[in-house]
């Protein structure tokens, strides 16, 4: 298996659509990919904010990864 640092470095350089596919590769890669997916959240409307808040409530590990919010 690849070291987590290497997976994180790779995940940090791929597009969102590819991260979503990468999440399905394994549980280990899923956890690392989620960190990259939720690091920067950008919202265009209120329904997106509501959906994201619901996700974070049910998946606290996603909320821990948030570092930046854009509205």
C-alpha positions, -999 to +999 in steps of 0.1 A: +000+000+000+011+036-007+019+057+023-008+082+034+014+112+027+018+101-010-019+095-014-026+129+001-001+146-022-017+130-052-052+138-041-043+174-036-035+178-073-065+162-090-098+177-100-130+173-079-145+149-104-115+127-101-115+129-063-150+116-063-139+086-083-108+081-061-131+080-030-144+047-042-110+030-046-107+019-010-116+029+026-081+042+032-081+063+000-117+074+007-107+090+040-078+109+025-098+120-006-126+134+017-101+157+033-092+172-001-129+174-012-140+193+019-109+215+024-124+244+004-162+247+001-177+271-024-214+279-025-235+296-051-269+294-034-286+286-001-297+251-010-260+242-015-252+255+019-281+235+035-271+203+017-235+207+028-245+214+064-266+183+065-237+163+051-213+176+078-238+168+105-240+132+094-204+129+085-183+149+110-151+137+095-159+158+065-165+189+086-131+185+103-114+189+069-130+223+061-104+251+060-121+277+037-156+288+029-164+308-003-198+323-008 
